[in-house]
Amino acid sequence: MEPLALSKPQGRLRKACESCREVKGRCSPSEEEPSKCSSRVTELEQKIEGILTRLSSGGSAAEQPLTPITSVSSNPYTFSGDTIFEVPFKLPSVRLTNVVLDGLQDVISKGYVTFEQAELSLQAFQAQACNFPFVVVDPTIGLDILRRKRPFVLISILTFTASWNTALQKRLETELKESICKKIIMDGERSIDLLQGLLIYLNWYHFYFDPQHNQLYLFMQMATSMALELGLDKPARQELPTSPAAIIFQLRLKSRLVAEEVEGRRALLGCYYLSSAICSAVRKPNNLCYSAYIGGCGELLADIGAAKSDVFLSHFIRLQRLQEEIKQAFQYDDPHKEEPDVMKIVVLRHRFEQELEQSSQLLKAQVGHNAKLVSSSHAIKVYAREIGFHASPPSVFDFATTGPSQPSWYASPARQRSLVECLEATTTYLNHFLSLSSAEVLNFTTPDLLRLLYAVLILGRFSAGLDAPWPDASVFRASAKFGEYLTALVGKFRNTLAEIHNPPDHYLVYLGRMFEDSRRCYSSATAGAITITENLFASKSLKLTEDDPTAECCVDIPDGLDNCPDFDSFFREHLTASDPVDVFIDWGAAIA
């Protein structure tokens, strides 16, 4: 008899499909179809797609709780790839393919700017180093490092270089201002990143200028205050002296400074340069004046040579310091200053002319040709000779006190020479600007454009006539050739815009339109009214005379003096205005 075999239950081994094993879920095969868990896999795929959509949407979607992946309840917003639907929150106006899910909430993550565009923007900014050497982005620093270490510098660079797309530039500027509000005002942050970003924003502020919301001076004061709060105006090392010679001597012993100190000193110099240039142009107080430490930092960084553009730093600072000294010596910002002393003005003007000549020679020897620095030198020469406009007729009491043997500044030959040289310097500046290439014009920054507006205002003041006791003072109007220069400037802007394919919202479009309207108004006001037959820059010099002004007058006014156009009052009214930009805005509104 066979042995009794133990009967064991013959169980069947159930094998899960690959999809269920990967997600570690219960495998429920379908009896109708040979594929297993098809409905479960489809459900999971839809949930994952819904989660990715919520993550990319940001804003209000980020605040809503996500449905757990293990939940069996159906998602009311599940969709297939080709389904068009509506959701209860607003999606951003960018393509989903541009969104970068990297955890950084910047303009690249939001899809406004691609990685390729950001790389090109960095290269464009690095090419501007000779025109703005105060913020340097080393080529070895990658975009990823900038996004994490210098996010505000990056968005400032992206905003400046987006001039090819006005809509994008406005959106980026909005992001930049929101970042300023949050970091500086709400969070009270102070950092070198914010300061450098503000300097970049201010240096190219003309791209964002809005006459109704002019915040140039406001942002400049914000940058100056931040530099002072960071202590950049003081030596970082106690043993480091403030004497430029001593700084250079210790430099040769220590051979170099750490990178953070180099960045801080560059930012300090940039803050001083922009603050002094902008405040001098708009005739407003400057809270960061020149000091020996600032001058020493410029020489120090130029000697270190950490970046190739550092060689320009000392030249920018030297010219700006000279303009600041001119403003303080002649008290341009003081409306209640006393009558200038003639001999003092003559001595000061001679000294400033010598310093400008030395700066020009030093620039040629060390740097060569730099259109921006040469243009700034010409503009500062106009600034030094502007003193001829700052005069008022003496009262009867003053004449009785001084007597005819001591002429006042108002009637002195020195003032007359100053005005002649001021007109000559103004035309030299404008001729140099008109000789620049289109690329050099496009490289002009906000301080450069403010100086251009200033030179045109000075030329217009000559064309309006002078408050002077000389019978031949009207010769200045013919020598200024105001209408011809306005026509040449409009043509220059048109040629420059043609080379960049005439963008409709470029700042040169509005600048050219403003000059064109001014030229049209000036031409209609002077048409057939005045004919002047004397050249101001002829070999003979103007002389003061006490003869009858109507005896040998070089001005031919048809139908007598009553037919002379009354545009003098307009320039006299705006000559004392503080902001050249505001003057031109009002001017354009008056002649529209």
Secondary structure, 3 states (H helix, E strand, C coil): CCCCCCCCCCCCCCCCCHHHHHHCCCCCECCCCCCECHHHHHHHHHHHHHHHHHHHHCCHHHHCCCCCCCCCCCCCCCCCCCCCCCCCCCCCCCCHHHCCCCCCCCCCCCCCCCHHHHHHHHHHHHCCCCCCCCCCCCCCCCHHHHHHHCHHHHHHHHHHHHHHCHHHHHHHHHHHHHHHHHHHHHCCCCCHHHHHHHHHHHHCHHHCCCHHHCCHHHHHHHHHHHHHHCCCCCCCCCCCCCCHHHHHHHHHHHCCCCHHHHHHHHHHHHHHHHHHHHHHHHCCCCCCCCCHHHHHHHHHHHHHCCCHHHHHHHHHHHHHHHHHHHHHHHCCCCCCCCCCCHHHHHHHHHHHHHHHHHHHHHHHHHCCCCHHHHHHHHHHHHHHHHHHHCCCCCCHHHHHHHCCCCCCHHHCHHHHHHHHHHHHHHHHHHHHHHCCCHHHHHCCCHHHHHHHHHHHHHHHHHHCCCCCCCCCCCHHHHHHCHHHHHHHHHHHHHHHHHHCCCCCCCHHHHHHHHHHHHHHHHHHHHCCCCEECCCCCCCCCCCCCCCCCCCCCCEECCCCHHHCCCCHHHHHHHHCCCCHHHHHHHHHHHHC
